[in-house]
Amino acid sequence: MRRTQVQLDEEMYQALRRRAYRCGCSISAVVREVLARVLRPPSAGGRRTLKQFPFVACGKSDQGSSSPVSERHDEALAEAFGREHGK
């Protein structure tokens, strides 16, 4: 491994610290992980894996009787307000 020095503004440094803390690793490990993702040559055929998109399904929820909410959002909202106000 080679040692290098990078200048970061305070906001970026704090974001790196928080991420390293959440992951239970060093700031250097986080930087290496991010750089590896950005600098990695594209795979054959340009196919990506789900691992490259950790945010997919992070907002998954129980849609209840209004499923699919993407099409029945008004009904879902009315149902949610009814539950919230004890109706």
C-alpha positions as CSV (number, residue, x, y, z in Angstrom):
1,M,0.0,0.0,0.0
2,R,1.1,3.6,-0.6
3,R,0.5,6.4,1.8
4,T,-1.0,9.6,0.4
5,Q,-2.4,12.8,1.8
6,V,-5.7,14.4,0.8
7,Q,-7.1,17.8,1.7
8,L,-10.8,17.8,2.7
9,D,-13.1,20.5,3.8
10,E,-14.7,20.1,7.2
11,E,-18.1,19.0,6.0
12,M,-16.6,16.1,3.9
13,Y,-14.3,15.1,6.7
14,Q,-17.2,14.9,9.2
15,A,-19.2,12.9,6.6
16,L,-16.3,10.4,6.3
17,R,-15.9,10.2,10.1
18,R,-19.7,9.4,10.5
19,R,-19.6,6.8,7.7
20,A,-16.5,5.1,9.1
21,Y,-18.1,5.0,12.6
22,R,-21.3,3.5,11.2
23,C,-19.4,0.9,9.2
24,G,-17.0,0.2,12.1
25,C,-13.9,0.8,10.1
26,S,-11.3,3.5,9.6
27,I,-11.7,6.6,7.5
28,S,-8.9,5.3,5.2
29,A,-11.0,2.1,4.6
30,V,-14.0,4.2,3.6
31,V,-11.9,6.3,1.2
32,R,-10.4,3.2,-0.4
33,E,-13.9,1.6,-0.8
34,V,-15.3,4.7,-2.4
35,L,-12.3,5.2,-4.7
36,A,-12.5,1.5,-5.7
37,R,-16.1,1.9,-6.7
38,V,-15.4,5.0,-8.8
39,L,-12.2,3.9,-10.4
40,R,-13.1,0.2,-11.0
41,P,-13.2,-0.5,-14.7
42,P,-16.8,-1.2,-16.0
43,S,-17.6,-4.9,-16.0
44,A,-18.1,-6.7,-19.3
45,G,-21.3,-5.7,-21.0
46,G,-21.7,-2.8,-18.6
47,R,-24.0,-4.9,-16.3
48,R,-24.3,-3.7,-12.8
49,T,-25.2,-5.7,-9.7
50,L,-27.7,-4.9,-6.9
51,K,-24.7,-4.5,-4.5
52,Q,-23.7,-1.4,-6.4
53,F,-27.1,0.2,-5.4
54,P,-27.4,-0.2,-1.6
55,F,-30.2,2.4,-1.6
56,V,-32.6,0.2,-3.6
57,A,-35.7,-0.8,-1.5
58,C,-34.5,1.3,1.5
59,G,-37.9,3.0,1.5
60,K,-39.9,-0.2,1.2
61,S,-43.0,-0.2,3.3
62,D,-46.3,-2.0,3.9
63,Q,-48.7,-0.5,1.4
64,G,-51.8,-1.9,3.0
65,S,-55.1,-2.0,1.1
66,S,-54.0,0.8,-1.2
67,S,-51.4,-1.3,-3.0
68,P,-49.9,-0.2,-5.4
69,V,-49.5,3.2,-3.8
70,S,-47.8,4.5,-6.9
71,E,-51.2,4.3,-8.6
72,R,-53.6,4.8,-5.6
73,H,-51.7,7.5,-3.7
74,D,-54.8,9.6,-3.0
75,E,-56.5,6.7,-1.3
76,A,-53.4,5.7,0.6
77,L,-53.1,9.3,1.9
78,A,-56.7,9.4,3.0
79,E,-56.3,6.0,4.7
80,A,-53.2,7.2,6.5
81,F,-54.9,10.4,7.7
82,G,-57.9,8.4,8.9
83,R,-55.6,6.2,11.1
84,E,-53.7,9.2,12.4
85,H,-56.8,11.0,13.5
86,G,-58.5,8.0,15.0
87,K,-61.1,7.6,12.3
